[in-house]
Amino acid sequence: MTASDQQHAPRPAMPADPPGFVPAAGESAPGSAAGGPVTGARVDPHLLQQLADAHGVGTSFQGWDGLPHSVAEETLIKVLAALGVQAHTNQHIQEALAEAALAPWRRMLPPAVVIQQGEPAQVPVHVREGAAASLAITLEGGAGTREAEQQDVWVQPVDVDGVSVGRATFALPQDLPLGWHTLVAESEGTTASATLVVAPARLETAKELEKRRGWGLATQLYSVRSKRSWGIGDFSDLADLAALSGARGADYVLVNPLHAAEPVPPVQPSPYSPSTRRFFNPLYIRIEAIPELAYLKPRKRAQLEKLHEEVAGLNKDGGRLDRNSVYAAKLQALELLYHTRRSPARQAAFDEFCRISGSGLDDFALWSAIREDLAPDAPLWTDPATALGTPEAEALREKLGDRIGFHRWLQWICDEQLENAQQAALRSGMRLGVVHDLAVGVDHSSADAWTLRNVLAPATSVGAPPDMYNQQGQDWGQPPWHPVRLAEAGYQPFRNMLATVLRHAGGIRVDHILGLFRLWWIPVGNAPGDGAYVRYDHEALIGILALEAHRAGAVVIGEDLGTFEPWVRDYLAARGIMGTSILWFEYDGDSPLAPEKYRTQALASVNTHDLPPTAGYLAGDHVALRSRLGLLERSEAEERAEHNASLEKMLAMLRERGYLPEDGTGGSGGPGPSGSEERTIEALHLLLTQTPSVLLGVALVDAVGERRVQNQPGTTEALYPNWQVPLGGPDGSPVVLDDLPANARFNSLLAAVEEALHG
């Protein structure tokens, strides 16, 4: 899928006698002059670099090898084109440089302003030179109006299309409350408005964890089934897992992204390639937990029970999950329940949910209703004539009213069951409860790609440059936020997404949080390694993240692994955003990092979902797998030798600190006694309890002895069943929730961690 190819309105010319506000420069779509084909003519590399710098496009980057790498000129031109900037001739570059310098002066106000509470902040207001101006702040929720004070700051006027435009500088009051406010500027009878976000200077939701550290389980919910499941783990299973682990001292359950996928089978198995990041996946609904089930007529009740019987046997399959069969059965059952009359109180609750969710829910439900019968590559999704708001789209909205209602109802049921899961977690004694995972982006053929096309970048996708684990680089096939368009939208799409995910959560893990600073853009047709970094306004994005987490009372955990600029971690820590420390990745030179040197503001864990469970890692399963799949750049023997050497350093640390016996037993490949693998896994977790990190993570797969990796980066479904591996024990046989209370290995690991932290 390509991202938005909708044409933007051309920029109106400035009138001879301007009122002060002038619209920002327009942007062209792919295929227009701005996104035209790259010619064979050479461009001035210095001019091209200046233009790239002006638009936040990196012309070089430091690779995982520590060496600088230059971005190819053709790649820079393509990335700039995706931003709507012409760069394929020197003339275009010069014109674009001039326009970049004028762009702020064409606006009376910036598109959006995000500030930290209590910190001094100024806002520029552009008006005709010499004209009087004023700036007021309308507080959120009708809480009043405040005035900004104009400062005695002189700035050289700028000629904009033959008119001299000046800049008035206003200081914002430093006691503004947290929230989403509105700036209103006025000059010569004309007004302009912009979003003003006042965010916490530091998110303090993790402060209690500094007094008493916590731990929790991390799991892929779809893989965690119970005897009541329909072949896939669901929201009720989440509630049970939270209650079970909370009773053993856990403070949270971290789950995979629960974002919605396709509205009908076949569905994308990866939770990190969703159709939307704002709404949830009805696949996780527990049918029997819907109150209307009690009022089904006997004939329909029998139909529903038959549907359950058809997929219940899948719970015993330890090989591969069958999302499509499960979802097909659940959708039929959900149809039966949707058409069951709701009580007045239930109907009122549904109506209120729809009101709160607003047009975002309506648009997602419209996409879902259309997508039921339309292929993901159908022309409708990229045709400007059928974009949201067009007569064609509105006609479909009217025609598909009942189906739209069904998809709105599904989201309401998801919301109710997520609320129940969070309440079950808190009742069990957890301090945080459910911690959600936020994916980096959405699939190219997704709902967000259609409904949010105006704030996404065309003709590109995000990924990662080559690193030691993915030596060809990665293309995640997801269109990125367009930095300028997102700001012009007042960051509302970003805010709405966060607010919905955090509605019933005690925390949020932001996958690849470095993407709020910069993202690796890969133009369509380029190899994953042939991309460039594009910078984002991290002050704005992190500020909004902190504000929404503050309002939800939730902690924020940033997955800050991979290639990044060193100052980023310091910045996140200063804003109260926790980092992520994976034991296998934490090194001090050539040696494993001593536990006392770990970061305090971090979630520390032994592994991550992109690595094998610890049992498999100890055995080097990932080396054999990557060799079999052709993902290694050197021989398997060389890779295994390096893995074993690295592993031995870790085992040596465990022995030195008394977590493993000195006789060498307890390792991965030695002659140790039965149970040595389990002993080593416990030792690794006990080592992490000696870190100052405020949160520790225990992977559920480690607690039951699973060996298979959930996801092997760099592969497709044809090569490996990514995200389709059910929870299993050491022999691969399925492990269901009902078995956990009596699972000795599960109880032993959780008890050991709880005793070490709080005993």
N, C-alpha and C positions, 0 to 999 in steps of 0.2 A: 504494500500500500504506500502511496505517497501521502505526505501531509497536505495541508491546505493548499489548494490552487485557486482559491476564490480571489477574484480581483478586488483590490482596494480602491476606494474612491480617489480620484486625482485630487491633488492639493489645490484648493482655490487660490487664485491670485490675491495678493494683499491689495485692498482698495487704496485709492489715492489718499483718502483721509481716514486712516485706520482707527477703529475703536479700541485697539490695544491687543486683543487676542487674535492670533493668527494660527490656523490649524497646522499640525506638524506635517512634515514631508510625507507624502504617500509612498507606498511600497508596491512594487510590481510582483506579479506571481510568476511561477516557473513558466518558461516559454515566452515571456514578455522580454522587453529589452533588458531588464535587470537580470533576468535569469536565462539570457540567451546563451547560445552555444559558445564554448571557449574556442577562440580562433587560434590559428597556428602562429600568429604574430607574437613576438616577444613583447612583454611589457617591462617598464622600468622597475626593477626589483625594489629599489628604495621607495618609490612612490607606492608600490603595492604594500610594502611593509607599513608605511605610514597609514594607509587606509585600513589595513587589518588591525593595527593598534587602535585606531579611532573607533572601531566597532567591536573591540574586545576579542579579536581572533588572534590566537597565539601563532607566531611564525616559527617557533621552535619549542622544543620541550625536552626535559631530562628524562631519559628512558630508565627502565628498571636496572639497566647495566651501569647507571650513574653517568652516562655520557650524554652530551647534548645532541639532539637530532633536529634537522631542519625540516620544515613542512614544504612540500613541493608547491611550486607556483600554481600549477593547475588545481591543486587541492584548495589553496587559498581562494582562488577565483570562484570555485564551486561553492565553498562555504559562504563567501560573501554574497553570492547569488541567492543562496538559501535564506540569507538575511534580508534579501531584497535590495542588494547594493550592486550596481554595475561595476565591473572591474576587468572586463576582457580586452579593453584597449587603454592606452595612456590617457586619451581624452576622457573616457568614462571615469577613470580613476581620479583625474583632476577635478571633474565635475562633482564626483561623489565626496571628495575631500572638502570642497567648498560647501557642499550641502551639509556635511557632518558638522562643520563649524557653525553654520547658521541654524541648525535644527533647534537648539534650545531657545533661540531668540524668536522663533516662529510661534512659540507658546506663551500665553500670558502666565500660566503656571506649569510647573513640572507635572507629568502625568500622575504621579503619586509620590508621597513623601512618607518615609518610615523613620521614626526617631526613637531614641531610648529615653524612657521616662527620667525626668530630673536632669537631663543633660542639655546644655545650650544648643539651640538649633536655629538656623536661618533659612528663609525661603525667598528665592528670587521671584519677582513679579515683573514681567516684560510689558511695557506700555510705550506709547509714542513718547519720544524724548520730550521732557518737560511737563508731561501730563501728570496730574495728581492721581494717586492710587491708594487703596485701602485693602486690608486683608483681615478677615475674621475667621474664627473657627466655630463651626456648628458642632456641638458635642453629640456623641452617639446617644440614641434613644431619646432625643428631645430634652437633654439635660441642661440646655442653655447655650449661650453664645459667648465666646471670648474674643477679645481684640488682640491682634498682633501689633507690635510697635515698630514703626519704620526706623531704620538705622541711618546714620549719617555716613553712608558708604557711596562713594562715587565710582562708577564704572563707565569706561569709554563706550558711548553709544555705537551701535552697529548698523550699517546700512543693509536693510532687508528689502530687496526688490525695489530700490529707489526710495525707501522710507527710512528715516532715522529712528531706530528703536532703542529705548533706554531701559535700564534695569533698576528697579526699586528693591531694596533689601529689607526684609522684615524679620524681626526676632520673635520666635514663638515663646509664649509663657512657659516657664520651666516646671510649673505645677500642674500641667495638664494630666487628667486621669488616663489610665490605661484604656485603650479601646480603639474603635474604628470611628474616626471623626471625618469632617469635611472641611476643606479649605475653600473659602469663597473670596475671590478677588474682585475689585470693582474699579473701573476707571472710565471716566467720561460716559457714564450711563451703560456701559457694557460690563457684564460679569463673566467670570469663568470659575469653575469648581474643580477640585481634585481631592482624591482620597488622602487622608492623613491618618497614619497608624502610629499610635504611641505604644511601644512595646517595653516589656521589662528590660532593664539594663542587664539583669541576671535572673535566670529562671531558678527559683529556690525550692522547687518541688522535691528535689532529692536531698534536702537538708537533713531530714530525719534519718536517712540512710547513713549519714556520716556519724551519727550517734550510735546506731546499731545496724551493722551491715546485714544485708539480706541475700538470699539465694532463691533460685526458682528453676523450674523445668523449661526446656526449650524443645519444641516438637513441631512436626508437620501434621496439622490436625487431620487432614484427609486420610493419613496413614493409620490413625489411632482409632480403631474400631471397638465396639462393644458387641455383645450378643444381641443388643437391640438395634444396632445400626442397619442401614440398608446397603451394606457393602462399602461404605465410605464413612470416615469419622465425621461427626456433625456437631452442632452447637450444644446439644445435650451431653454428648461425650466430652466436650470441652468443660462444661459445668462439673461433670463427674471427676474429670482429671484434676481440675482445680481444687475441688473439695478433698479429694484423696491426698494430693500433695500438700495442700494447706494444712491438713491435720497432722502432717509430718514436719511442719515448720517452714514450708516454702512460702515465699512472699509474692510469687507471680508465676504465671504460665505465659511464656513467649510463644506465639504461634506464627506460622507462615502468613503471607498476605492472604486475606480472605476476600479480596476484591472479586467483583463479578467477572465471569468469563462470557462466552457466547450464550445467548438466551435459549438455544436449543442444541442438542447434540448434532455433530461432533463438537467437543469442547477442547480448548487448548489445555494440556495437562499442566503447563508451567504456571504456578501462581504469580510468577514474576513477569508474565506477559498478559496482563488482564485486558478486559475491554473497557474498564473504567477503574480509577483508583478511588473514586468517591463512594460508590455503592458496593453492596456485598453479594456474595455468590449464593443463590438459592439452593445450590447443590448441598449446602451444609444444613439446611432446614431439617429438623426432626419432625416428621409428619405427625407422630402421635402426641407431640407437645402443643399442637394447634387446638385451641379450645373448641372450635367448631366441629372437630371430629366427633364430639359427644352427641351431636345433633344430626349426624348423617342418617339418612333412611337406610333400613337394613340392606336393600339391594346395592346401594352405593357403598355401604360399609363392606359388603362382601367383595365388591370390585377392588376396593382399596387394600383389603387383606390379601387378595390374590396377587396384586402388584408387589406387595411386600414379600410374599412367598417366592416370587420369581427371582428376587435379587438377594434374599437373606442368605442363601448358600454361599454368596461371594465372600462373606465374612471368614469363611474357612480357607479361602484361596490365599496362600502365602507367596505366590509368585508375582502377580501383577494386578494392580487395581483396574477396575473397569468403570471409569467415570461415565462413559456414554450410556451403558445399560442402566446404571443407577439413576442418572439424571433423567433418562427417558421415562423410567418408572415413576420417579418422584414428580415429574411434571404432570403426568396423568393423575396422580393422587392429589396434587395441589389444585388442579382444575376442579376436581370434585369438591374440595373444601372451599374454594373461592366462591363457588356458586351456592354455598350454603348460607342461609340468611344469618346475618350477624345481629346480636342484641343491640339495643339503642346505645348502650355504653361502649360496646366494641366498635360500633360504627362511628361514634363520636371520636374515639381514640384514633381510628384510621384517618378520619377527616383531618384531625389535628396534625397527625404525622405528615400528611400530604401538604398541609398549609405551611408547616415549618420547613419542609424540604424544598418547597417552592418550584420555580421553573426548572431547576437542575434535575429534579426527579421527573418532572413531566417530559423533559427532553430525552433523558435516558430511557424512560418507558416508551417514548415514541420510537427511538432507535431500536429498542428490543422488539417492538411490535413489527416494524418493517423488516428487521433482520431475520425474523422467524422464517420468512419465505423468500428472502433475497440473498444471493451469494455475496460473500465478503468483497469480491472484486467487481461487483456490479457498478456500472457507470454512475448510478444515482449518488453514490457516496462521495464522488469527487466532482460532480457537475454543479457549478455555481447556481444553476437554475433550480436545483432541488435542495439547496442549503437551508438550514433552519431560518424561518422567517419568510421564506418565499411562498407565493401562493400554492405552489405544488406541495411543499412540505406541510403547510397548514391544511390543505385538503386531505392529505394522508392522516393528519392528526384527528380530523373529524371522522373520517372513514373508519379508522382503527380504534375508536373510542373504547370499546370493551376490552380489546387486547392491551391497550395502554393501562386501563384500570387494573388488569390482572398483574402487570409487571410492577405497578405501584404497590399493589397489595403484597407481592412477594417481598419487596423491600421492607414493608412494615413488619411482616412476620420475621424477617431477618433481624430487624431492630429489636423486636420484643425478645427474641431468643438470645441475642447478644446481651441484652440487659439482664436477663435471667442468669446467664453464665457469669457475668461480672458480680452480680449480687451473691451468687453461690460461692464465688471465690472470696469475697469479703467476709461472708458469714463463716467461712472456714478458718478465718484468722489471718488471711493474707493482707498485707499492707498495700499492695499495688493491685493485685488481681490480674486481669487479662492485659497483656502487653501485645499490641498489634504491630505488624510489620508493614511498612509502606514501601511498595515497589518503586523502582527508579522511574518507570514510565509505563506506557500502554502500547499495545500491539498496533501495527499500522492499519489494520482493518477493524479498529475498535470503535466503541461508542464515543469515547473522548476525542478520537481523531475526527469524528464527524461533528459532534456537538460543540467542541472547543477548537475547531479548525482555525479560528481567527487568532488564537494565541499560541499556535504551534508553528514550527518552522518547516517549510516544504523541502522536498528533495534531499532529505538527509535523515540519518538515524544515529542513535547514540551507542556507545560501546566503550571499549578500553583499548589502549595501545598494548603492544606485546609486553608480557611479563614472564617471570620464570615459570609460571604454571600454565600460561596460555601464550605460547611463543609465536603464534601467528596474529595475536590480538583477538578482540572479540567484537562482533557486531550484534547488538541485542535487538535490532529490528524495531526500534521505538523512536517515533518523532519527538524531538525535544521541545520544551518551552521556547518560544521566541522571546528573548529578553525584553525587547522594546514593547512588543504587543502585550505581553503579560503586565508590564507596568501601566500601559495605556488602559488596560482593563481594571486598573486599581487593585491588582492582585486578587480579585474576587475568586477566580477559579481555584487558586492555590489555597485561599482561606477556606472556601466551602469544602474542599477535599479534606483538609485537616480537621475541620470542625466535625464532619460526619464520622471520620475514622475514630476520633477521640471521644465521641458521644458516650460510649459505654466502655471506657478503658482506663487503666491505671498507668499506662505508659505507651510509648510508641518507639519502635526501632525504625530508623530511617535508613533504608538500604542505600549504600553509596552516598552518604551525606555530602561527600566531596562534590557531588553534582549540584549542590546549592552554591558552590563557588565557581566551578567550571565543569563543563562536560566535553567529552571527546566526541566531536561530530564527524560522521563518516558520510560523505556525499554518496548519493545513489550511484552504483557502478564501481565504486572504489573498494579496494580490499580493506579489511578491518584495521590494518596497521597504517593505512594511508588516509589519515584524518588530521584534525586539528582541534585544539582546545578552544572553546568559546567561554568567555567569562560571563558570570552573572552578578547581579547586585546582591552579594551575600549578606550585606547589612540589612537589606530589606527582607530577604527570604528567611534568614535566621531569626530576625526580629519577629516576623509574623508567626513562625513556628513556635517561638518562645511565648508569644501572647496567647495563642490558642491552647498550648499545653498548660499555661498558667490558669486559664479559664476552666480547663477540664480537671485541674489538679493532678496532672499526669507528668511523669518523668519522660525525658527524651534521651534515647540512646542512639548515637550516630555510629553507623558502621563505617569507620574511617580507616579501612585497610586499603592496600594497594599503593599506587604512585600518587603522591600528593606533595604539596609545598609544606615545609616543616612548620611554618607559622600557623597553619590552619588548625592544628590540634590545640595550640595555645589559645587561639581565638575562641574555639568552641568551649573550652574549659572555662574561660573568662565569662562566657554567656550562660554557664550552667548546663551545658549540653554534655552528657557523658560520652565517652569513646568506647571502643571495643578492643579488647585484648585477647587474642587467640594464642594459647600456650605455644603451639608449634611455630608461630610466627614471631614470637618475642625473643629477640637476641640482643646480646651485648657483645659486639664484635663477633667472634667465632663461637661464643659460648651461649647457652640458653640464659636468658635474663633471670637474675636472682629474684625470687618472689617479692622481696621487700622493695625492689626497684620498680615494680609495676605502678601504673598511674592509680591515684585514688579515685578520681572521677571517671570510672570505667566499669563496664560489664566484662568480667574476665571469665573465660571458659576454655575448656580443653580443645574443642573443635568447632567446626561450623558446617552448615549443610552442604557446602561445596567440597568438603573432604569426607573420606569414609568415616563411619563411626570409629571410635578409638580402637576397638578390637581389630577392625580391618586395617587401620593405620599402623598399628603395632606390627601387623603381619606383612605390611608393604603391599596390601591388595591394590592400592591406587597405582603403584608402579606397574604391576602386571596389567591392570586394566588400561592404563594410558598407552602402554606398549602395544597391546592387542588392537587398540583403536587407532593406532598410528599418530598419536599426539606427542610423541617424544622427538626431540631434535638430536638425540644421541642414543646410544645403545641402552637396552634395558639393563644390562649388567652394570654400566656406568651409573645409571640412575639409581639402581638398587644399592650400589656401594655407597653413594652419597647419602641416600636415605638411612641406611644402616649406621653410617658414621654419625649422622645427626642424631639418630635415635639413641645411640649409645651414650652420647653426651648428656642427654636428658635422663637416661637411666642412671648414669653416674651421679648426677645431682640428687636423684631420689635416694640412692644408697648413702651418699655423703650426709644427707639430712635425716637418715634413719627411717625413711618410708619404705625401703626395700631392704632385704637382708644382704649382707656383704658377700654371701656365697654365690651371688650371681643369679639365683633363682628369681622368678618373677618377671623375667623379660619376655620378649616376644618370640624369640626363636630358639631359646636355650632349652636345656633338658629339665627345666623346673617342674615341680610337682603339679598335679592337677589343681586348677584354680589359680595358677600364677598369673594368667591374663587378667582375671577379675581383680586380683590383688594389685596388679600394676595400674589398672584403671582407677581403682580407689586411691592409690598413692598419688597419681597425677592430680586428682581432685583435691586431695588433702594438701598437696603442695600449693594449690591456688588459694586455699583458705588462709595461707600465711601472707598473702598479698594484702595491701591496704585497700584494694578495689572495693567500692561500696556495694557492688552487686556481683554475685557469682552465678554462673549458669551451669546447669547439669542437663546434658542432652538426654532425652528419654531413651534414645537408641543405645546410649552408653549404659544406662541403668538396666537394660534387659539383655545386653550382649549382642545386639544386631551388628552385622559386619558390612552390609551392603550400603553403598553411597546412594543418597537420594538423587543427586545431580552430578553429572560429569561435564563440567564446562567444555565447550568446544565440540559437542556432539549433537546429533539429531536423534529423533525417536527411532530412526531406522538402525542406529548404532547402539543406543543404550536407552532403557526405559526410564528416562529422567522423570522425576516427580510422580512415579507410578509404583513405587516400592512400598508395600504395606509393612507395618511394624512387625518385626519378627525376632526370634531368639537367635542364639548362637548357631543353630542348625538351619535357620531360615524358616522354621515353622511359625505360623502366625501367633502373635501375642495380642490378646484382647484385653480391654480395660478390666473386665471382670476377673482376670487372672492376677492383676497386679497386687491386690492386698496379700496374696499368699506367695508372691514371687520373692524368694529369698535374696536374689541378687539385687532387685529393685530396692527392697527394704534396707539392705545392708549399705548400699551406696548413699541413699538419702539420709540414713541415720548417721553415717560417718561424717557427712558434710555438716549436718545440723549440730552434731556433738562438737565438732571442731570449731564451729563459729559461735555457738551459743551455749555449749555444755558447761 
